[in-house]
Amino acid sequence: INVGMGKTLMVMTYLRELTIPVEYVVYTLPRSAMETVTHEIMRTGYRVHVLTSRDYTPVPLAQGVINLIEHDQLRSTDLTPYMATSLMVVDEFHKTLNHTQRTSMAQELASLAL
């Protein structure tokens, strides 16, 4: 789906319609998309918690909000304790497909999420 076609809105609508219990929503994205996606999410009524480099240990995910984390931070952040009760959104997924630590962590976390 092309830029500006409503992908973020589709994800937020899906979250609103979700019928399984989710404690945390982890939304990973490239740094270049952080500002735009943050504003789009907030326009749908969700609050956003941005995880920054100072949040690495321990990672304080917040409940009832969208937890945003840059793709590059995945490799140095331990989210595995949260994933069994989390929904993970990987924005710009194609950027996580290179053979890197970021790729490995994104794929591992996604496999653990609901």
Beta strands, then each sheet from edge to edge (+ up, - down):
strand 1: 24-29
strand 2: 48-50
strand 3: 66-70
strand 4: 86-90
sheet 1: 2+ 3+ 1+ 4+
end
